């Protein structure tokens, strides 16, 4: 494999292996075994599309378009705050999800939420389109770099979604779900505040 591929893989992992809104959503779906394959596929394909757009030059357009960045910023903050409020409400009530019942939330609703966490978050554009696109275009083989970055994204989301089942024994109690939802709410509120104050 080319060094550009491995450089793309490492750069992508460094950016996406962090507690963020999309990762928290994928983890929760994985714990519930809620449409894991389609959720993972949407996340991986979305990242691949955004990385390709960045390599193709969209990063420059996004970075220089103040109106687009402002719309994404405020829309993303509103979406994250609303989801944070729902997570806080679940934590307060002590909702304990029934693991392994994928039918609890319709597939369409789960995919819409996933698309929201992906495309209403300005950070995803900065990470994939702007940063990874810029890094790729500095390499001798930018599309090979992009392939490495997209591969890292697919591996990460698959590990997060399907690996969550290893944590299932920890989530048999109301307390565990309260802790998870409290953490998710804090992450969502912090990210929303970062967008508004940034």
C-alpha positions, 0 to 999 in steps of 0.5 A: 500500500502507498504511504499516501494511503496510510497517511490518509488513514492516520489523519482520518482516525486522528480526527474522528476518534473523539467523543462527538455527536455522531459517535455518541449517536452510533454508540447508542444505536449499537448498544440498542442494536438499532439498525446498526448496519444502515447507520454505519453505512450512512456514516461511512458513505457520508464521510467518503463523499465529503472527503471526495468533495474536499479533494475535488476543491469544495473545501475552498468554497466552503471555507470562503462562504461566510453565509453557508458557514453561518447557516450551518453553524446556527442550524447545527447548534440548534440541532445539537441542543435539541438532541441534548435536551432529549438525552437530558430528559431520558436521563432525568426520567431514567429511561432504560432502553430494551437492548436488541429491539431494533423495531423500537425506532423506525429505520427512516427516523433513525437514518434522518437523525443520523443524517442530521448528526452528519450534515448539520454539524459544521465540524464535519465539513471542517474535518473532512472537506476542508482539513482532509481535503487540504491534506490530500491535495498536498500529497502526490496521490491525493485520491489514494490519501482520500481512500485511506481516510475513507477506509479509516472512517468506515473501520471506525464506525463499524467498530463503534456500531458493532463493537458496542455489543461488548458493552451490553452487559454494562447497560442492563440497569437504569443507572447505566443508561442514565449515565450514558444519556447524561454524558451524551447531553453534556457532549451535545450542549458543549458542542452547541455552545462551542458552535455558538461561541466559536 
